[in-house]
Amino acid sequence: MNINQLILKNLKKNLKNYYLYVFALIFSVALYFAFVTLQYDPSMDEVKGSVKGAASIRAASVLLVAIVCIFLLYANNIFIKRRSKEIGLFQLIGMTKNKIFRILSAENLILYFSSLFIGIVVGFSFSKLVIMILFKTTGVEAIATLYFSNQALTQTLIVFVVIYLLIMLMNYSFIKRQSILSLFRVTSTTEGKIKKITIFEIIIGIVGVSLIVLGYYVSSKLFGGDFTSMNELFMAMVFILGSVIIGTLLFYKGSIRFISNIIRKSKGGYLNINEVLSLSSIMFRMKSNALLLTIITTVSALAIGLLSLSYIAYYSADKAAENNVPSHFAMTNIPDAEKFKTLLHEHDIKYREKKIEVIQVSVKTAQIMETPLEELNVGTDSMTLPVISDQSVEGTDVSPGQTILTGYNDLLQKFMSLKDFGPLDLKGKTEVIHQQYLGLKKDYVIPYYFTAGGLPTVIVDETIFEQLKKDKNPEIQKKSSLYIGIDMINPEQIEEADRLFAAANFNDQQSSRLEMSGNQKRNMGVIMFIVGFLGLTFLITSGCILYFKQMDESEDEKANYTVLRKLGFTQSDLLRGIKIKQLFNFGIPLVIGLSHSYFAVQSGWFLFGTEIWMPMIIVMVLYTALYSIFGVLSILYYKKVIKSAL
């Protein structure tokens, strides 16, 4: 057999065994090329001010390169070790290390650059779909075209040629530093199998769980008023990050083996075939994989958390706009309102109008605050709040001595939470009116123009409102004291009315709910698009890495399956244990990653939107479903190994 035949034979064998690696490489190249193409696509520039995502996409492409580079280097490391005996045999028959390296390089050259070429073709084919998804996500009305960029092609080739050179350098270093004897032993030493659990492992396992729980606890207090300065908040975030990551590493190094050992001892050492194939394997291999699993868990949690937060902001856009603009259109002066109503009449758009008079009043809130204002460094015991009459709010009626608040921003509530009742003083220019605060309602009744960034609105009796109106302090009043809300009777005419509103070029004091919602969706849509694609890339690469590890383990354990088959155990008997093993191998990093992301999202979701459960559940379910595919593939590979064990 000449060297060309040898290369082709090895290439065929590697392609058959590592098809998922080839798929992941093609996928990575395709995604990167499509991403880079976005930077140079003219349609991105032609959308007039709608999407400013070129810089974000450029930054994402750098992160994408880092993810793909780490994945390819790690996968290559697994494969080169898997072929150590083959390399040793080549040396035994007289091949020099340089010749072996040239053979491996030729194989990699064909496999790698074939995948690179296919990936570029696939990336080009789907580049139009990618930009269509971006436009759909951001709500931009633009035409996506199939565009081939020579600059994107050059950039992709440079990046993946550099990665190929790094792979070759890794292979050369491996072959040069290994002796023939070590090449035949390398697969048996890659997994540091430890048969006896030590006291030290038990201690680090307990410490690991404690650090994770402590990190969760501090995260739950992050925005609850316990940290009042930015320095304290930053240090708390650093502590949470360090505590959870270190705790996760220690958990994999000690906790799982400790728990598994307890289960084994509870059975008196008598394990059935399912427990032998699952529990014992996890006990002896988890520690050597601790660092890899920690990285996968941490980055998974980061991907799920960021995608959840960006989707929360995107999902909450309509609700946030509704809170900030209670009517379809909010006007603050009569001339602009009359101009807009004239436009609506001209286009036969029917509407409803309501007017609410709003005054600004200094309100002494110290006695109804859960957290003393002194601790918040406010410097005063009063806040300037908008006040309206109860007659302006349908279904609301308060007595002259009573006050209720409504429409308090979720974020501000975390820092300045209110009690359920208490005394409240309304201070005019010369008089102070004592009121009894009865509680907080969620309804938003006036636009954000009057509420100073999310502060609550005070609702008082009509007589009290008239009294405050006569005694109002002119120094704290807004330019306008009138809210004119305009709602479309026919919902199908809202978009047409919004176009008329935009064409009128009103100032910033006049607001459109649809426009505000669209702006937030455009801004968060770009972020969600980028995070989603990066998360998908990491999901594919990390899933492949875990799959490759299971391939490696299955080959190491093949002799055990042969013995068990000879003892009379069927394929079904062995597969039941393997399924339990894969449930743990893939399930533990997934569950811990989901747990980390859940507490991360819970600690600060209110910074991004008004809805949490539905966006977070959707992201977690999709991630779990896609992640589970690799667990199923690993079971199918084990099935093939078990079948060939006899």
Secondary structure, DSSP 8 states (H G I E B T S, - for coil): --HHHHHHHHHHHHHHH-HHHHHHHHHHHHHHHHHHHHHH-HHHHHSTTT---HHHHHHHHHHHHHHHHHHHHHHHHHHHHHTHHHHHHHHHTT--HHHHHHHHHHHHHHHHHHHHHHHHHHHHHHHHHHHHHHHHHHT----------HHHHHHHHHHHHHHHHHHHHHHHHHHHH--HHHHHHHHHHSS----S--HHHHHHHHHHHHHHHHHHHHHHTTTTTS--SHHHHHHHHHHHHHHHHHHHHHIIIIIHHHHHHHHHHHTTT---HHHIIIIIHHHHHTTTTHHHHHHHHHHHHHHHHHHHHHHHHHHTHHHHHHHH-SSSEEESSHHHHHHHHHHHHHTT--EEEEEEE-EEEEEE-GGGBSS-TTTTT--SSEEEEEEEEGGGSTT----TTEEEEE---HHHHHHS-B-SSEEEEEE-SS-EEEEEEEEEE----S-HHHHTTT--EEEE-HHHHHHHHHT--GGG--S--EEEEEEESSGGGHHHHHHHHHHTT--TTSEEHHHHHHHHHHHHHHHHHHHHHHHHHHHHHHHHHHHHHHHHHHHHTHHHHHHHHHTT--HHHHHHHHHHHHHHHHHHHHHHHHHHHHHHHHHHGGGT-S--HHHHHHHHHHHHHHHHHHHHHHHHHHHHHHHTT-
